[in-house]
Amino acid sequence: MLFRQHILERIASGEVTLAFRRWKRQPIRGGARLRTARGEVIFGSVQEVDEGSLTEDDAIKAGYGSLAELTDDLQSGEDRNLYRMEIVGLEEDGRIALREDDGLSAEEAGLLAKSFDRWDRANSAPNYHRRILDAIAATPEVSAAALARSLAVDKVKLKRDIRKLKEFGLTKSMSVGYRLSPRGEALLGMISEKGQ
């Protein structure tokens, strides 16, 4: 589910408090959070509704100028149901605060190392995730394709694996390529000190 940038800005200001989408099956539940370029959109109630029940007020709360504008924008399809989602707010992406936290404890580093070991075993590639961090540290802001070539791995796979590292606050995406976050740098320093 995507939101246009101008709608995200209006969610942040509290102007937009509803969203409507047609789906074959409901992917968002009440209480869910959706990461966006502006932060995490937080949803309240999500319910299936009949298009005939929509009002001009619904359209305005969803960021449209009129009901006609809203209904014209809805994806059509006989096998799709219409859902009304209450938007409770927009909060900063929790990964941003996490990646700036370079006060990594030995316990946290140990848990990350266990995750790396588990992923590496699943990939049958010892030290694979450590090598990704090393490569990003050595060559920040190079394209994913160049990074994939240097690691002799498929670009799509590499991007997926870097997303896992990003979830733990270890990397950040740049306009081109990636950089280690302060948290990622701290982890790499701790691993290096242990001679791993």
C-alpha positions in Angstrom: 0.0 0.0 0.0 1.4 3.3 -1.1 0.7 6.9 -0.1 1.6 9.9 -2.3 4.1 12.3 -0.8 1.5 15.2 -0.5 -0.9 12.8 1.3 1.8 11.8 3.7 2.5 15.5 4.5 -1.2 16.0 5.2 -1.3 12.8 7.4 1.6 14.3 9.3 -0.3 17.6 9.8 -3.5 15.8 10.9 -5.5 16.9 7.8 -5.9 13.4 6.3 -7.4 10.9 8.7 -8.9 8.3 6.4 -7.8 6.1 3.5 -9.8 4.0 1.1 -8.5 1.1 -1.0 -9.9 -1.8 -3.0 -8.3 -5.2 -2.4 -8.9 -8.8 -3.2 -8.0 -9.6 0.4 -7.4 -7.3 3.4 -3.6 -6.8 4.0 -3.9 -4.1 6.7 -5.5 -4.7 10.1 -6.5 -2.3 12.8 -3.5 -1.3 14.9 -1.1 -2.0 12.0 1.8 0.3 11.1 3.0 1.0 7.6 6.5 2.3 6.9 6.6 5.1 4.4 9.2 7.6 3.3 7.8 10.1 5.9 7.6 7.7 8.8 5.2 5.0 10.1 1.5 5.5 9.3 -0.6 4.1 12.2 -4.0 2.6 11.5 -7.0 2.5 13.7 -10.1 0.6 12.6 -10.1 -1.1 9.2 -13.4 -2.3 7.8 -15.0 -3.3 4.5 -17.6 -0.8 3.3 -20.0 -0.3 0.4 -19.1 2.3 -2.1 -22.6 3.7 -1.9 -22.0 4.6 1.8 -19.1 7.0 1.0 -19.7 10.7 1.6 -18.2 14.0 0.6 -16.8 14.3 4.2 -15.1 10.9 3.8 -13.4 12.1 0.6 -12.2 15.3 2.2 -10.8 13.4 5.2 -9.0 11.1 2.7 -7.3 14.1 1.1 -9.6 14.5 -2.0 -11.4 17.5 -3.2 -14.7 15.7 -3.8 -16.4 12.3 -3.6 -16.2 12.0 -7.4 -12.4 12.5 -7.2 -12.1 9.7 -4.6 -14.3 7.2 -6.4 -12.4 7.9 -9.7 -9.1 7.1 -8.0 -10.2 3.8 -6.5 -8.9 0.7 -8.3 -11.7 -1.2 -10.0 -12.3 -4.9 -10.3 -15.2 -7.2 -9.6 -13.1 -9.3 -7.3 -12.0 -6.4 -5.1 -13.7 -5.2 -1.9 -13.6 -1.6 -0.7 -11.9 -0.9 2.7 -12.1 2.2 4.9 -9.0 2.7 7.1 -8.9 5.1 9.9 -5.5 6.8 10.2 -4.5 7.5 13.8 -1.2 9.3 13.0 2.3 9.3 11.7 5.4 8.6 13.8 9.1 8.6 13.1 10.4 5.3 11.7 11.7 3.4 14.8 14.7 2.3 12.8 16.0 5.9 12.5 16.5 6.2 16.3 17.9 2.6 16.5 20.5 3.2 13.8 21.8 6.4 15.5 22.3 4.5 18.8 25.9 3.6 18.8 25.8 2.5 22.5 25.6 -1.2 21.6 25.8 -3.5 24.6 27.8 -6.8 24.5 24.4 -8.6 24.9 22.9 -6.8 21.9 26.1 -7.5 19.8 25.8 -11.2 20.8 22.2 -11.4 19.7 23.1 -9.8 16.4 26.0 -12.3 15.9 23.6 -15.2 16.6 21.2 -13.8 13.9 24.1 -13.5 11.5 25.2 -17.1 12.2 21.6 -18.3 11.6 21.3 -16.4 8.3 24.7 -17.4 7.2 23.9 -21.1 7.8 20.7 -20.7 5.8 22.8 -19.2 2.9 25.5 -21.8 3.3 27.9 -18.9 3.3 30.1 -18.4 6.4 30.5 -14.7 7.4 28.3 -13.6 4.6 26.5 -10.8 6.5 29.7 -9.7 8.1 31.3 -9.4 4.6 28.3 -7.2 3.6 29.0 -4.8 6.5 32.7 -4.9 5.7 32.1 -4.1 2.0 29.7 -1.2 2.9 32.2 0.2 5.3 35.0 0.0 2.8 33.0 1.4 -0.2 30.1 3.5 1.0 27.6 4.9 -1.4 28.5 2.6 -4.3 25.6 1.1 -6.3 24.0 -2.1 -5.2 25.1 -3.7 -8.5 28.8 -2.8 -7.9 28.5 -4.0 -4.3 26.9 -7.3 -5.5 29.8 -7.8 -8.0 32.4 -7.3 -5.3 30.7 -9.9 -3.1 30.0 -12.3 -6.0 26.3 -12.4 -5.2 23.1 -11.7 -7.1 22.0 -8.0 -6.8 18.4 -8.8 -5.9 19.5 -11.2 -3.1 22.0 -8.6 -1.8 19.4 -5.9 -1.6 17.1 -8.2 0.3 19.9 -9.1 2.7 20.8 -5.5 3.3 17.2 -4.8 4.1 17.5 -7.3 6.9 20.5 -5.4 8.2 18.6 -2.2 8.0 15.8 -3.7 10.1 18.4 -4.0 12.9 19.5 -0.4 12.4 22.9 -1.3 11.0 22.8 0.3 7.6 21.1 3.2 5.9 20.2 3.7 2.3 21.6 6.7 0.5 20.7 8.2 -2.9 23.2 5.8 -4.3 24.2 2.7 -2.3 24.4 2.4 1.4 26.4 3.5 4.5 26.8 1.9 7.9 24.8 3.6 10.6 26.5 4.6 13.8 25.1 1.4 15.3 26.5 -0.6 12.4 29.9 1.0 12.9 29.8 0.2 16.6 29.0 -3.5 15.9 31.7 -3.8 13.3 34.2 -2.3 15.8 33.1 -4.7 18.5 33.4 -7.7 16.1 36.9 -6.5 15.0 38.1 -6.2 18.6 37.1 -9.7 19.2 39.0 -10.8 16.1 36.0 -12.4 14.5 
